[in-house]
Amino acid sequence: MGKMRRLMATGALLAATGLASCGADPADGPVGAGGTAHTEPRNTIAGDVREWAVETTADRAFDGDVTFAITNFGTMKHEFLVVKTDFEPGKIPLTSESRFDEEAEGLEVIDEIPEFEVKTTGMLTVKLDPGKYQLLCNIAGHYKAGMYKAFEVVKGDAPVAEPATEGDGTDADAVSNDLHGSVAEWAVNVDAAKAKAGEVSFTMENRGTIQHEFLVVKTTYEHGMIPLGADNRFDEEDKGLSVIDEIPEWAPGVTNTLKVKLEPGKYELLCNIEGHYKNGMHAAFEVVP
């Protein structure tokens, strides 16, 4: 979503299956640093960092590529590190600066989402071998205060996401002003590619495993070719496009409806969370007289 809307919107809540709708208390999320519950392995994982916890929708994954979508629900900047280590959770030795040496023996920092702002979401994809890990924040004092979570990678093949079912997708010849569809990793599907000018309703289900958003964008760019910035998302104030309206980031398994008034022209239906547009979350759409 746009910077202003991102700052104004309340964060999405972590629920047992993912990130729930905006405005709720993230304390109702899954087991955090001190928990012992084990979830089924998942390789696409949502979560949050805040004072003073790290929480995720799964505490295990299969070896291979693992994607984390982490939202900062705190009141200050945090970071998110994936660390392979045999130290017990919360027991990595700290220096006099109240943080641990990331080059120390007994641990390996795989990768990180560097310090990111409150109410923003960072994306990180890493290739992980089987073993024990900790997901944590290593800003001075944060690890000691409880910002860590045990994580395990096991051998096996991650299930292939199949967001669409028979009959899903876009009918290139259909014209409708009452559209139904879905968002998921990594696609946007609606049941018609065109609408008549006037009020158009989109009823969209999040069939993914992490939070997504749904934007209606009028644009002069070719489909899928909106330029991206260094943060792997596009500038919603770009002169070549106009963001009409959106369903802000919302939970897996939840359906939301957006009603907009559209003029004739070319549009894209998309998700602009970091990396999502590039990964294929866009669909061409046209409004005719």
Order of alpha helices (4+ residues) and beta strands (2+ residues): alpha-beta-beta-beta-beta-beta-beta-beta-beta-beta-beta-beta-beta-beta-beta-beta-beta-beta-beta-beta-beta
